[in-house]
């Protein structure tokens, strides 16, 4: 209970399998960062976890309720999708911001209009404009407003800061944290701007080629992941029995990203250099191409 | 409010607004035409009000079919609505507002041509049958737009309409001199009721057609 569970989620588009049996549990009252490369399956996973699209196999439960086609479960979730307006005024682009927000006000049972009004003011958003006339950053603002004002227990953001300027990004993080502190809602934020948001993620999920390869507390992950370089034999000794990523050999020297055991420490010696890594570097080491 | 209530509330708001926009467009066109040919707008409008209201109502059915399923339906699903609930509420709103609009034009027709009042038992079922067929066509547009996208969907719809008109023309040609035609002419009341029933059945079939496969459809924004 008090969790959102994805169990064995498989998603196929024709013969192309995008998600390969994803198992993940999100606990209530945490901010998760969902990090993955383009095409890793982040949006697909979120759209299935929110009950917007069906999985090919597997199921999603929220607080013990099946999410698919179940209004009681859907009422607990908001996935404010990234708006891609490509068809001008003929599609969703023809809607005015205020019309889109009106739909959100009607559909989300706990919608908080005061949050909507505050964000419109903070972002200086013109709600009379059509979605097709908005810049990418402004479209992100609209999705942020809907997600935060929805007051849904589980709220998913897909690239919320894409196109936002520094001031708007700062406003978003500030209001998100305020809302989190006040409501204890669960937020999942899918983003490529990792370092900027790293501090607010209590846990991170790394999604690589349709698999969750890591789910861990952000501080613990950053605390136990180091970049080790130096004499090849010494680095090999350190690597022995440990999870290593992105191993590079140049002549007699070797460098690798090493995940230490919790509480384990590694110090610089004459033969090796140990450097701390930030979340982005860890992600690149784990999901980037092997050297 | 339940999910269905929320859907009804939103779809009635959206469909009514779209309906009013279509009325405004028709009025605008008549006003511009009157301005261009120097006629009196009020006179022209009053003279042809049945035609304009019927046009607006028929247009609305096709416009709803063309846009609601591809534009607003994905938005409602992305706002945590069940698909089937949204689809049912969408159809209820479209059909109630459409029927209301057709009824207004029908009442105007009764006022304009009092002779129709004497044939109400014939005219009402025929009127309902025509509306049922129009709703069916609206759902065919919705089905094609949802499956093939708006542009290809509209092209396929036009092909479909031509095909149906072709079949009807041939069908009428075949039965015109036959026994069936004589039977129909002998009992127009029964024919009107049959026509009404056919319209309603087609309307239901149209809804079923749109809902089929919708549960597996990938919701994307366009």
Interface residues (C-beta under 8 A of the other chain):
Chain A: X13 X47 X50 X51 X52 X53 X54 X69 X70 X71 X74 X75 X77 X78 X79 X80 X81 X83 X84 X85 X86 X87 X90 X91 X92 X94 X95 X100 X102 X103 X104 X106 X107 X108 X109 X146 X152
Chain B: X1 X2 X3 X6 X9 X10 X13 X70 X71 X72 X74 X75 X76 X77 X78 X79 X80 X81 X82 X83 X84 X85 X150 X215 X216 X218 X219 X221 X222
